[in-house]
Amino acid sequence: MTITGESGDDERVTVRDVAARAGVSATTVSRVIKGDYPVAQATRTRVLRAMRELDYVLNVHARALSGASTKMVAFVLDDVTGPSFAYVAKGVEQQATAEGRLCMVCTTHGDPARELAVVEAMREQRADAVILVGGGSLDDTYRERMTHFAHALDKAGSRLVLCGRPPLGDNVPTTVVEYDNEGGAYAMTSHLLSQGHRRIVLLGADWQGDTSTTKRDRVYGYVRAHESFGITYAPDLIIPAGFGRADGYEQTRRLIARGAVFTAVFAATDMVAIGVLAALREAGIRVPEDVSLAGYDDIPFAADLEPGLTTVRIPTEELGRTAVRLALNRGEPQHVVLGTHIVVRDSVRPPIRNQVS
């Protein structure tokens, strides 16, 4: 609502306008808004009714300057279209609502600099928690800046939450909610090896350069499984790529074109696996008769693929709920690791002779 003055200019409704309507002081209105001082119930009711009648909108910037919380949690992720991210977001939103908070979603499109900028903006807005979802950058400068923001948020009474990524280091004030990322990759690779596969493509993970912690840990799990079986892995079968369908499709076409020999593909995400499946079919290669295929995430339609996709299940909604709950209730442990496990469907079988070459 706006109030028109004698000059005809529109002015926003102020605390003083609400105070005049309710018949109380501006200080009393401020106390009702902040909720940091006892106010008689009858007085509170009059103030709230006046705010509704005048359609008073709280000035967030002024509130931030006053040091009050915005009663909001910020959820920061690469891309809202990622199925696994969507289910983490669902968990965040459910728990935020249960805790009486609004939930703001911010996207970074995989840009570490943008992620840092978003965290800084949410600090200025005094969000109760800033939740970062997905792998973090391994770049030293990035980690130093994020560590700085963790301390700045903590000093302001807020919390940096690392959801699905490892801690920044000792004595950095963060809430960490991980899942056993490396363990999931280890379990799936072990499953493929136990089926008799020896030439297993790992598509979409990487441990070279300033890659993400998610990709790095999946390579670690893949390598560790080979070591446990006493089998030498082929470095040329670790294929760096993004986490999308197009990445799986294009990289699989290149593998086939260069005549790579493999009996199984372990895709770093289910979306990558869908792209792999499309490229294999296009080349006349059957799954699982000719090549076995596995994914990571267990997104909802993984079971509906033909064949049903064998994959690693991440507790996505639980990650989101736990992240909010721990960040807002500091009395609980602030570092939790949730489990992963493989879901066996029809896309994996023991290799047969005359495999793809």
Secondary structure, DSSP 8 states (H G I E B T S, - for coil): -EEE-TTS-EEE--HHHHHHHHTS-HHHHHHHHHT-S---HHHHHHHHHHHHHHT----HHHHHHHT---SEEEEEES-TT-HHHHHHHHHHHHHHHHTT-EEEEEE-TT-HHHHHHHHHHHHHTT-SEEEEES--B--HHHHHHHHHHHHHHHHTT--EEEESS----TT--EEEEEE-HHHHHHHHHHHHHHTT--SEEEES---SSS-BHHHHHHHHHHHHHHHHHT----GGGEE---SSHHHHHHHHHHHHHTT---SEEEESSHHHHHHHHHHHHHTT--TTTTSEEEEEE--GGGGGSSS--EEEE--HHHHHHHHHHHHH-TTS-SEEEE--EEE--SS-----SS---
